Amino acid sequence: MIGINVAVNEITKRRRMEEELRKSRDELEFRVEERTAELQRRNQELQEFAFIASHDLREPLRKIQVFGSFLEEKGTAFDEQSRGYVSRMTGAANRMEQLLEALQRYSWLDTGQQFGPVKLDEIARDAAKDLELAIGQVGARVEIGPLPTVCGDPYQLRLLFQNLIENAIKYHRPEVASLVKIHGEENEREARIFVEDNGIGFDEKYLEKIFRPFQRLHGKHEYPGTGIGLTICRKIVERHGGEITARSVPGKGSTFILTLPLAQTDTDRGRAGSHGRLKEVPT
């Protein structure tokens, strides 16, 4: 009889523990869902704010640009110092316009096209054609080897290659002919894409910094730009469930490495905003 009572007590305790574990699990799942919904809502609000802010700021900015151009046309009526003020004002307004456009593009990244098969070599060639003028201005050569086909958003992947090629030719070394090589490899699950250049390179201790918005390693007068191009690259790669990193040696060029899944699952998509997907690749 004692043995039966002990067995009953053990069963009761086990059931009570199982019930408590079930309640804890259900509560945890509820909190995770609640937190996820809150993060999605806040992310949507930030996207809407970025879009509205960039849109509403354009009108007063256009007026500054227009009136600034009027003043520049009447430059002979001003002394040299006044002409310098006007030139700096219009230059600042033009940089502001570039920043607003970059901010607007960044806010759109979470609402792209439906994913489908994308031939990356075709996308990379199209991106290079879009930059034909900039490539010609620095006398650069872009070599694109065979690249895998992945499941993704063709518009965003084209923007990804545009930004990486543009970054490579912008930071070229004047004393050498600029060369950008794009090639890839794949296994059963993923593709790895390499974008190599022979430019000025950077110290790898700044690896994380170069992917942050508006972070620059050089002055805007040395190398113009918005400081958000590589941030956009990272967000596109993360939205595709992939990873981006870089290897570099100052004065010897850089190699950006993209890892993209060949196929997509529900959990792979929509990971933009997760900053834990930047990893270092051993040299």
C-alpha positions as CSV (number, residue, x, y, z in Angstrom):
1,M,0.0,0.0,0.0
2,I,2.9,2.3,0.8
3,G,4.4,1.6,-2.6
4,I,1.2,2.5,-4.3
5,N,1.0,5.8,-2.4
6,V,4.5,6.6,-3.3
7,A,3.9,5.8,-7.0
8,V,0.7,8.0,-6.9
9,N,2.6,10.9,-5.3
10,E,5.4,10.6,-7.9
11,I,2.9,10.6,-10.8
12,T,1.1,13.6,-9.2
13,K,4.4,15.5,-8.8
14,R,5.4,14.7,-12.4
15,R,2.1,15.8,-13.8
16,R,2.2,19.0,-11.7
17,M,5.8,19.7,-13.0
18,E,4.7,19.0,-16.6
19,E,1.7,21.3,-16.2
20,E,4.0,24.0,-14.8
21,L,6.5,23.5,-17.7
22,R,3.6,23.7,-20.2
23,K,2.4,26.9,-18.6
24,S,5.9,28.4,-18.6
25,R,6.4,27.4,-22.2
26,D,3.0,28.9,-23.2
27,E,3.8,32.1,-21.3
28,L,7.3,32.3,-23.0
29,E,5.8,31.8,-26.4
30,F,3.2,34.5,-25.7
31,R,5.9,36.9,-24.6
32,V,8.0,36.2,-27.6
33,E,5.1,36.7,-30.0
34,E,4.1,39.9,-28.2
35,R,7.7,41.2,-28.3
36,T,8.0,40.3,-32.0
37,A,4.8,42.1,-32.8
38,E,6.0,45.1,-30.9
39,L,9.3,45.1,-32.7
40,Q,7.6,44.8,-36.0
41,R,5.3,47.7,-35.2
42,R,8.2,49.9,-34.1
43,N,10.1,48.9,-37.2
44,Q,7.1,49.9,-39.4
45,E,6.8,53.2,-37.5
46,L,10.5,53.9,-38.1
47,Q,10.2,53.1,-41.8
48,E,7.2,55.4,-42.1
49,F,9.0,58.2,-40.2
50,A,12.1,57.9,-42.4
51,F,9.9,58.0,-45.5
52,I,7.8,61.0,-44.3
53,A,10.8,62.9,-43.0
54,S,12.8,62.5,-46.2
55,H,9.8,63.3,-48.3
56,D,8.7,66.4,-46.3
57,L,12.2,67.8,-46.2
58,R,12.6,67.7,-49.9
59,E,10.4,70.8,-50.6
60,P,12.3,73.3,-48.4
61,L,15.6,71.7,-49.6
62,R,14.6,72.4,-53.2
63,K,13.9,76.0,-52.4
64,I,17.4,76.3,-50.9
65,Q,18.9,74.8,-54.0
66,V,16.9,76.9,-56.4
67,F,17.6,80.2,-54.7
68,G,21.2,79.2,-54.2
69,S,21.5,78.6,-58.0
70,F,20.0,82.1,-58.6
71,L,22.6,83.6,-56.3
72,E,25.4,81.7,-58.1
73,E,24.2,83.1,-61.4
74,K,24.5,86.6,-60.0
75,G,27.9,85.8,-58.7
76,T,29.5,88.9,-60.2
77,A,27.5,91.1,-57.9
78,F,29.2,89.5,-54.8
79,D,32.7,89.7,-53.5
80,E,34.8,86.6,-53.3
81,Q,33.8,85.8,-49.7
82,S,30.1,86.0,-50.4
83,R,30.5,83.8,-53.5
84,G,32.2,81.3,-51.2
85,Y,29.3,81.3,-48.8
86,V,26.8,80.7,-51.6
87,S,28.9,77.9,-53.0
88,R,29.2,76.2,-49.5
89,M,25.4,76.6,-49.0
90,T,24.5,74.9,-52.3
91,G,27.1,72.2,-51.7
92,A,25.6,71.4,-48.3
93,A,22.1,71.4,-49.8
94,N,23.2,68.9,-52.5
95,R,24.8,66.6,-49.9
96,M,21.5,66.9,-47.9
97,E,19.6,65.7,-50.9
98,Q,21.9,62.7,-51.4
99,L,21.4,61.8,-47.7
100,L,17.6,62.0,-48.0
101,E,17.6,59.8,-51.1
102,A,19.8,57.3,-49.3
103,L,17.6,57.4,-46.2
104,Q,14.5,56.8,-48.4
105,R,16.1,53.9,-50.2
106,Y,17.1,52.4,-46.8
107,S,13.5,52.7,-45.5
108,W,12.2,50.8,-48.5
109,L,14.4,47.7,-48.1
110,D,12.0,45.7,-45.9
111,T,9.2,46.0,-48.6
112,G,10.8,44.5,-51.7
113,Q,9.6,42.2,-54.4
114,Q,8.6,38.6,-54.1
115,F,11.6,36.2,-54.0
116,G,12.3,34.1,-57.0
117,P,15.3,32.6,-58.9
118,V,17.9,35.2,-59.6
119,K,21.0,34.6,-61.9
120,L,23.6,36.6,-60.0
121,D,26.0,36.9,-63.0
122,E,23.3,38.6,-65.0
123,I,22.4,40.9,-62.1
124,A,26.1,41.8,-61.6
125,R,26.5,42.6,-65.3
126,D,23.4,44.8,-65.2
127,A,24.8,46.6,-62.1
128,A,28.1,47.2,-63.9
129,K,26.3,48.7,-66.9
130,D,24.4,51.1,-64.6
131,L,27.8,52.3,-63.4
132,E,29.4,52.5,-66.9
133,L,30.0,56.2,-66.7
134,A,31.6,56.1,-63.2
135,I,33.7,53.1,-64.2
136,G,34.9,54.9,-67.3
137,Q,35.8,58.1,-65.4
138,V,38.4,56.3,-63.3
139,G,39.5,53.9,-66.0
140,A,38.4,50.9,-64.0
141,R,37.9,47.3,-65.3
142,V,35.2,45.1,-63.9
143,E,35.6,41.3,-64.4
144,I,32.6,39.2,-63.6
145,G,33.0,35.4,-63.5
146,P,30.3,32.7,-63.3
147,L,28.0,33.2,-60.4
148,P,25.4,31.0,-58.8
149,T,21.6,31.3,-59.1
150,V,19.9,32.1,-55.8
151,C,16.4,32.7,-54.5
152,G,16.0,36.4,-53.9
153,D,14.7,39.9,-54.8
154,P,16.3,40.9,-58.1
155,Y,16.0,44.6,-57.6
156,Q,17.6,44.5,-54.2
157,L,20.4,42.2,-55.3
158,R,21.1,44.5,-58.2
159,L,21.3,47.4,-55.8
160,L,23.7,45.3,-53.7
161,F,26.1,44.8,-56.5
162,Q,25.8,48.4,-57.6
163,N,26.8,49.6,-54.1
164,L,29.7,47.1,-53.9
165,I,31.1,48.0,-57.3
166,E,30.6,51.7,-56.7
167,N,32.4,51.3,-53.4
168,A,35.3,49.5,-55.1
169,I,35.9,52.1,-57.8
170,K,35.4,55.1,-55.4
171,Y,38.2,53.9,-53.1
172,H,40.7,53.2,-56.0
173,R,44.4,54.1,-55.9
174,P,45.2,56.7,-58.5
175,E,48.7,55.2,-59.2
176,V,47.3,51.8,-60.4
177,A,44.7,50.8,-62.9
178,S,41.5,50.0,-60.9
179,L,40.4,46.4,-61.1
180,V,37.2,44.9,-59.6
181,K,36.8,41.1,-59.8
182,I,33.5,39.4,-59.0
183,H,33.4,35.6,-58.7
184,G,31.6,33.0,-56.7
185,E,31.2,29.4,-55.5
186,E,28.5,27.3,-54.1
187,N,27.7,24.1,-52.2
188,E,24.4,22.3,-51.6
189,R,23.0,25.0,-49.4
190,E,24.6,28.3,-50.1
191,A,26.5,30.6,-52.4
192,R,29.6,32.6,-51.6
193,I,30.3,35.7,-53.7
194,F,33.6,37.6,-53.6
195,V,33.9,41.2,-54.8
196,E,37.6,42.0,-54.9
197,D,39.4,45.3,-55.6
198,N,42.9,46.7,-55.7
199,G,42.0,49.9,-54.0
200,I,43.2,51.7,-50.9
201,G,41.8,49.1,-48.5
202,F,41.2,49.6,-44.8
203,D,42.3,48.4,-41.4
204,E,40.2,45.4,-40.4
205,K,39.8,46.8,-36.9
206,Y,37.2,49.1,-38.5
207,L,35.3,46.1,-40.1
208,E,32.1,46.7,-38.0
209,K,32.2,50.4,-38.4
210,I,32.1,50.4,-42.2
211,F,28.7,48.7,-42.2
212,R,27.1,51.3,-39.8
213,P,25.0,54.1,-41.3
214,F,26.8,57.4,-41.9
215,Q,30.1,56.0,-40.5
216,R,33.1,57.1,-42.6
217,L,36.8,56.2,-42.4
218,H,37.7,59.2,-44.6
219,G,36.5,62.8,-44.9
220,K,33.7,63.6,-47.3
221,H,36.0,65.9,-49.2
222,E,38.4,63.1,-49.9
223,Y,35.8,60.6,-51.0
224,P,32.3,61.9,-51.6
225,G,29.2,59.8,-50.7
226,T,26.4,59.4,-48.1
227,G,28.1,56.9,-45.8
228,I,25.1,54.5,-46.1
229,G,26.0,52.3,-49.1
230,L,27.5,49.4,-47.2
231,T,24.7,49.7,-44.6
232,I,22.3,49.1,-47.4
233,C,24.4,46.1,-48.6
234,R,24.2,44.5,-45.1
235,K,20.5,45.0,-44.8
236,I,19.9,43.5,-48.2
237,V,22.0,40.5,-47.4
238,E,20.3,40.0,-44.0
239,R,16.9,40.2,-45.6
240,H,18.0,37.3,-47.8
241,G,19.1,35.3,-44.7
242,G,22.7,35.7,-45.5
243,E,25.9,37.2,-44.2
244,I,28.4,39.8,-45.3
245,T,32.0,40.5,-44.2
246,A,35.2,41.8,-45.7
247,R,39.0,41.2,-45.7
248,S,41.3,44.0,-46.4
249,V,44.9,45.2,-46.2
250,P,45.6,49.0,-46.2
251,G,47.1,50.0,-49.6
252,K,46.4,46.5,-51.1
253,G,42.7,46.4,-51.7
254,S,39.6,44.8,-50.1
255,T,37.5,41.7,-50.7
256,F,33.8,41.7,-49.7
257,I,32.4,38.2,-49.1
258,L,28.7,37.5,-49.3
259,T,27.1,34.3,-48.2
260,L,23.6,33.8,-49.5
261,P,21.3,30.7,-49.2
262,L,20.4,29.1,-52.5
263,A,16.9,28.5,-51.3
264,Q,14.7,30.5,-48.9
265,T,12.6,29.5,-46.0
266,D,10.2,31.6,-43.9
267,T,12.8,32.0,-41.2
268,D,15.5,33.1,-43.6
269,R,13.5,36.1,-44.8
270,G,12.9,39.3,-43.0
271,R,16.0,39.3,-40.8
272,A,16.9,42.9,-41.6
273,G,17.8,44.7,-38.4
274,S,19.7,41.7,-36.9
275,H,23.2,43.0,-36.4
276,G,24.5,39.6,-35.3
277,R,25.1,38.4,-38.9
278,L,28.3,40.2,-39.5
279,K,31.1,37.7,-39.1
280,E,34.9,37.8,-39.7
281,V,36.5,35.5,-42.2
282,P,40.0,34.3,-41.3
283,T,42.7,35.5,-43.6
